[in-house]
Amino acid sequence: MLLFFRISWLRMAAAWGAFAFFMMLVAYGQAITGTGPLQWRTVLLGPLLYGLIGTLLTPVVFVLAARFDLTAGRARWLPYLLVHAAASVALTVAYRALFMATLYLVGGSNAPVSWVTILAGFNFWIPLYWMVLFVAYALDYHDKWQRRNLDAVRLEMQLVQAQLHALKQQLNPHFLFNTLNAIATLIGDEPAAAQRMMAKLGEFLRLVLDHSDAQQVPLAQELHFVELYLDMEQVRFSDRLAVTYEVDPAALSALIPHLLLQPLVENAVRHGLSAGGTGRLHIAAERQGQQLVVQVRDSGPGPEQAGPRGVGLENTEQRLRALYDDRYALRLLPAAGQGTVVRIELPFHH
């Protein structure tokens, strides 16, 4: 589509209206400094005709700018420049002829149309063509710059989505391998427990597949995933695992990255049981102003003895960074008494 079709007529009329107003001021200044009486018809009519005819001829300049593009390359630069030079003369003649003819017909001038009147001040009107032409190219550059920015934003979003998808796919096989290994361990000694775990795993995987394209889900849904996972772990460890929840109802509708909590809970179960006795796991979530605060606490040896971060925690950090940039916080803190607290702060969005 040609460039001038994307420029509103209102803007073109406003630009030429401003030019007409300027010419009115010039005509008024000339009139009040002259010796004759002030002729308001002359002061107003001439500049208004300048603006009207300029508005009508501007699309022609825009068409020529698009057809004979001076920015197309060096090979065509000189012939296109000659075309615009000829067009500037032709359009200036047409501009002045229309102006003088219309002014004469409406009685704004007593001078008949002639080459003398048309060519009067020719050196002043020729540059107007080049000014409009440069405006056309400036608007074209601005349009291309905006489109490049939009394309860059789209590419960046696609890259982030691809990174998030890759990180999410790393979580699923890791979790699946651990769970299948646990089921294999139980098949020989506790076939009924292994059967219950298989049923829970089937429900868990069905929900994961149903939301495979979702990067964010409500906290209530994410907690349901966690409950299914912990049900499987409690079948596996029986009375050795105790789980408690403390969730603010106002936080349940908040959006949270899909499968964000599962690797954190998996780490907490492992660390909580490593201390011996009953492993205690506490999951808390609340809304604090415009922030969602989620905490996973275990009864393990604490962050100093837990060792370096594993794959799950590193993936969690990368996903949060990709989704929220610097508007999140992920901290490992020592729990009161014993254990580790993973605290996550996210922007609160419904």
C-alpha positions in Angstrom: 0.0 0.0 0.0 1.3 3.4 -0.9 2.6 5.5 1.9 0.2 8.4 1.6 -2.8 6.1 2.1 -1.5 5.5 5.6 -1.3 9.2 6.4 -4.6 10.6 7.5 -6.1 13.4 5.5 -6.7 15.2 8.8 -3.0 15.4 9.4 -2.2 16.7 5.9 -5.0 19.2 6.2 -3.6 20.3 9.6 -0.1 20.8 8.2 -1.3 22.8 5.3 -3.7 24.7 7.6 -0.7 25.7 9.7 1.1 26.8 6.5 -2.0 28.8 5.5 -2.1 30.5 8.9 1.6 31.5 8.5 0.9 32.9 5.1 -2.0 34.9 6.5 0.3 36.4 9.0 2.7 37.3 6.3 -0.1 38.8 4.1 -1.4 40.7 7.1 2.1 42.1 7.9 2.5 43.2 4.3 -1.0 44.8 4.3 -0.6 46.9 7.5 2.9 48.1 6.4 1.6 49.2 3.0 0.0 52.6 2.0 -3.4 51.3 0.9 -6.4 50.1 2.9 -6.4 46.7 4.6 -8.2 44.2 2.3 -9.3 41.2 4.5 -10.5 39.3 1.5 -6.9 39.4 0.1 -5.4 38.5 3.4 -7.6 35.5 4.0 -8.5 34.2 0.6 -5.0 33.7 -0.8 -3.5 31.7 2.1 -6.6 29.6 2.3 -6.2 28.7 -1.3 -2.6 27.9 -0.7 -3.6 25.4 2.0 -6.4 23.8 0.0 -4.4 23.3 -3.2 -1.4 22.0 -1.2 -3.6 19.5 0.6 -4.9 18.2 -2.8 -1.5 17.9 -4.4 0.3 16.3 -1.4 -0.9 12.8 -2.3 0.6 13.2 -5.7 4.0 13.9 -4.1 3.6 10.9 -1.9 2.8 8.7 -4.9 5.9 9.9 -6.7 8.0 9.4 -3.5 6.9 5.7 -3.4 7.2 5.1 -7.2 10.6 6.8 -7.6 12.2 6.0 -4.2 15.4 7.9 -3.8 16.4 5.5 -1.0 16.1 2.4 -3.2 19.8 2.3 -4.0 22.7 4.0 -5.8 21.9 2.5 -9.2 18.6 4.4 -9.6 19.4 7.4 -7.5 20.4 9.8 -10.3 17.5 9.0 -12.7 15.0 9.2 -9.8 16.5 12.5 -8.7 16.0 13.9 -12.3 12.3 12.6 -12.2 11.7 14.5 -8.9 13.4 17.6 -10.3 11.1 17.6 -13.3 8.1 16.8 -11.1 9.0 19.7 -8.7 8.8 22.1 -11.7 5.6 20.6 -13.1 3.8 20.5 -9.8 4.9 24.0 -8.9 3.5 25.2 -12.3 0.3 23.3 -11.6 0.1 24.7 -8.1 0.6 28.3 -9.2 -1.7 28.0 -12.1 -4.6 26.5 -10.0 -4.0 29.2 -7.4 -4.0 32.1 -9.8 -7.0 30.8 -11.8 -9.1 30.1 -8.7 -8.1 33.5 -7.1 -9.1 35.3 -10.4 -12.4 33.4 -10.7 -13.5 34.2 -7.1 -12.6 37.8 -7.5 -9.6 37.8 -5.2 -7.3 39.2 -7.9 -7.8 41.4 -11.0 -4.7 40.1 -12.7 -5.5 37.5 -15.5 -3.7 34.2 -15.5 -0.5 34.4 -17.5 3.0 32.9 -17.4 4.2 36.0 -15.7 1.9 35.6 -12.8 2.4 31.8 -12.7 6.2 32.1 -12.6 6.2 35.0 -10.1 8.1 33.8 -7.0 8.8 30.5 -8.6 12.1 30.1 -6.7 10.1 30.3 -3.4 7.5 27.6 -4.4 9.9 25.0 -5.9 11.4 24.1 -2.4 7.9 23.3 -1.1 7.9 20.2 -3.3 11.2 19.0 -1.8 10.0 19.7 1.7 6.9 17.5 1.2 9.1 14.9 -0.5 11.4 14.8 2.5 8.4 14.6 4.9 7.2 11.5 2.9 10.6 9.8 3.4 10.8 10.8 7.0 7.4 9.3 7.6 8.4 6.2 5.7 11.6 5.8 7.9 9.5 6.2 11.0 7.0 3.6 9.8 9.9 1.1 9.1 11.5 1.9 12.4 8.2 1.1 14.3 7.8 -2.1 12.3 11.4 -3.2 13.1 10.8 -2.5 16.8 7.6 -4.6 16.7 9.4 -7.4 14.9 12.2 -7.3 17.5 9.6 -7.5 20.4 7.9 -10.4 18.7 11.2 -12.2 18.2 12.2 -11.6 21.8 8.8 -12.9 23.0 9.2 -16.0 20.8 12.7 -16.6 22.2 11.5 -16.3 25.8 8.6 -18.7 25.1 11.0 -21.2 23.5 13.3 -20.9 26.5 10.5 -21.4 29.0 9.2 -24.4 27.0 12.7 -26.0 27.0 13.0 -25.4 30.8 9.6 -26.8 31.4 10.3 -29.9 29.3 13.4 -30.5 31.5 11.3 -30.7 34.6 8.8 -33.3 33.3 11.3 -36.1 32.5 13.2 -35.4 35.7 10.1 -35.8 37.8 8.8 -38.8 35.7 12.1 -40.7 36.1 12.1 -40.3 39.9 8.4 -41.4 40.2 8.8 -44.4 37.9 11.9 -45.5 39.8 9.9 -45.3 43.1 7.0 -47.3 41.6 9.5 -50.0 40.4 10.9 -50.2 44.0 7.4 -50.8 45.4 6.1 -53.3 42.9 7.8 -56.3 44.5 7.2 -55.5 48.2 4.1 -53.4 48.1 2.1 -54.0 44.9 -1.0 -52.3 46.3 1.0 -49.1 47.1 2.6 -49.3 43.6 -0.8 -49.5 42.0 -2.0 -46.4 44.0 1.0 -44.5 42.9 0.4 -45.5 39.2 -3.1 -44.2 39.5 -1.9 -40.9 41.0 0.8 -40.6 38.4 -1.8 -41.1 35.6 -4.0 -38.3 36.9 -1.0 -36.1 37.4 0.3 -36.6 33.8 -3.2 -36.1 32.4 -3.4 -32.7 34.1 0.1 -31.8 32.9 -0.8 -32.7 29.3 -4.1 -30.7 29.5 -2.0 -27.7 30.4 1.1 -28.4 28.4 1.0 -25.0 26.6 0.2 -22.9 29.7 3.1 -21.0 31.1 1.0 -19.7 34.0 -1.9 -21.1 35.9 -3.9 -20.0 39.0 -2.2 -20.9 42.3 -5.2 -23.1 43.2 -4.5 -25.3 40.2 -0.8 -25.4 40.9 -1.5 -26.5 44.5 -3.7 -29.3 43.1 -0.7 -30.5 41.1 1.5 -30.4 44.2 -1.1 -32.3 46.2 -1.2 -35.1 43.6 2.6 -35.3 43.7 2.7 -35.4 47.5 -0.1 -38.0 47.6 2.3 -40.2 45.5 5.2 -39.4 47.9 3.1 -40.3 50.9 2.2 -43.6 49.4 5.9 -44.2 49.0 7.0 -43.1 52.4 3.9 -43.8 54.4 4.1 -42.2 57.9 7.6 -40.8 57.3 6.2 -37.7 55.5 4.0 -35.1 57.1 2.6 -32.3 55.0 0.8 -29.1 56.1 -0.6 -26.1 54.2 -1.2 -22.5 55.1 -2.8 -20.7 52.1 -4.5 -17.4 52.1 -7.8 -17.7 50.1 -7.1 -14.2 48.5 -4.0 -15.7 46.9 -5.6 -18.7 45.2 -6.6 -16.7 42.1 -3.0 -15.4 41.5 -1.2 -16.6 38.4 2.0 -18.6 39.0 4.3 -20.4 36.5 3.0 -23.8 35.7 4.9 -26.6 37.6 6.9 -24.0 39.5 6.3 -25.6 42.9 6.8 -29.3 42.0 10.6 -29.3 41.9 10.8 -27.2 45.0 8.5 -29.6 46.9 10.5 -32.5 45.5 13.7 -31.0 46.9 12.0 -30.3 50.2 10.8 -33.9 50.5 14.3 -35.2 49.8 16.0 -32.9 52.3 13.3 -33.3 54.9 13.7 -37.1 54.9 17.5 -36.9 54.9 17.5 -35.7 58.5 16.0 -39.0 59.7 12.6 -39.5 61.4 9.5 -37.9 60.1 10.1 -35.4 57.3 7.9 -32.3 57.7 6.9 -30.2 54.8 5.0 -26.9 55.1 3.6 -24.9 52.1 2.4 -21.4 52.6 1.1 -18.7 50.2 -0.3 -15.2 50.9 -0.9 -12.0 49.1 1.1 -9.0 50.4 -0.1 -5.9 48.6 0.8 -6.3 44.9 3.1 -9.3 45.7 2.4 -13.0 45.9 4.6 -14.7 48.5 5.0 -18.5 48.4 7.1 -20.5 50.8 8.1 -24.1 50.9 9.7 -25.2 54.2 11.3 -28.5 55.0 12.7 -30.0 58.2 16.1 -31.0 56.7 19.6 -30.1 57.7 19.4 -26.5 56.5 20.7 -24.5 53.5 24.4 -24.7 54.6 24.4 -28.5 54.6 22.1 -28.9 51.6 24.9 -28.5 49.1 24.8 -26.6 45.7 21.6 -25.9 43.9 20.2 -28.8 41.8 18.6 -28.9 38.4 15.1 -28.1 39.7 16.1 -25.0 41.6 18.3 -23.7 38.7 15.4 -24.2 36.2 13.0 -22.4 38.6 15.4 -19.4 38.8 15.7 -19.3 35.0 12.0 -19.5 34.4 11.3 -16.7 36.9 13.9 -14.5 35.3 12.5 -15.1 31.8 8.9 -14.4 32.9 9.4 -11.5 35.4 12.9 -10.1 34.6 14.0 -8.4 37.9 10.4 -8.3 39.4 10.8 -11.5 41.4 12.8 -12.8 44.3 13.9 -16.4 45.1 15.7 -16.9 48.4 16.9 -19.9 50.4 16.6 -19.1 54.1 17.3 -21.2 57.2 14.0 -22.2 58.9 13.3 -21.5 62.5 14.8 -24.4 64.5 15.9 -26.6 61.7 15.4 -26.9 57.9 15.3 -24.7 54.8 12.7 -22.2 53.6 12.5 -21.5 49.8 10.7 -18.1 49.6 9.4 -16.8 46.2 8.0 -13.3 45.7 6.1 -12.6 42.4 4.0 -9.8 41.0 0.3 -10.5 41.9 -1.8 -11.0 38.8 -5.2 -12.6 38.6 
